Amino acid sequence: MSILTLENVSYTYKNAHRAAVSNVSCQFEEGNVYAIVGPSGSGKSTLLSLLAGLDLPTEGKAVFDGDSLANLNLDRYRRESISMIFQAFH
């Protein structure tokens, strides 16, 4: 059973002409390791930001353990349930 799910998720940055992530659906199961790969500019970092709750989808929804991220205390979610290591953190 999946612990984290994206359902038809899209994200468009303010003042952008097109979506950085468009209509993505995927499931992540607890205990597995996943890799997100793609060329530069394909939306990998944006997708990770959506999974971590740093941004919320402009369309669709991200669901953690049955609850939409839009309804969660995101500080608590990031503190207790998910981690992200940035490539450059300065």
C-alpha positions, -999 to +999 in steps of 0.1 A: +000+000+000+013+035-009+023+059+019+026+089-005+006+095-037+004+121-063-030+123-081-030+142-114-007+168-100+003+199-120+023+229-108+028+262-125+051+289-111+037+324-108+042+343-141+051+311-159+037+304-194+035+266-189+034+241-161+067+229-146+050+196-137+020+184-156-006+158-148+017+135-127+003+105-109+025+081-090+026+061-057+055+056-033+055+026-010+071+026+024+104+008+026+113+012-011+139+034-027+129+055-057+149+076-082+135+106-101+155+111-133+152+133-163+170+160-183+177+195-169+145+216-167+122+186-168+106+193-133+125+169-110+132+195-083+097+209-086+083+174-082+105+168-051+093+202-036+057+190-041+064+156-024+081+174+005+052+199+009+075+229+002+049+237-025+014+226-030+000+215-064-019+241-085-040+211-097-045+176-084-035+165-050-006+150-030-017+125-003+003+112+026-010+083+046-045+090+034-046+128+041-041+155+015-010+176+021-032+206+018-049+196+050-018+187+070+004+207+093+033+209+068+059+219+094+050+187+113+049+166+081+084+178+072+097+174+107+083+139+114+076+122+081+097+132+051+132+144+045+149+162+016+186+167+010+193+197-012+220+196-038+231+232-029+219+244+005+235+278+009 
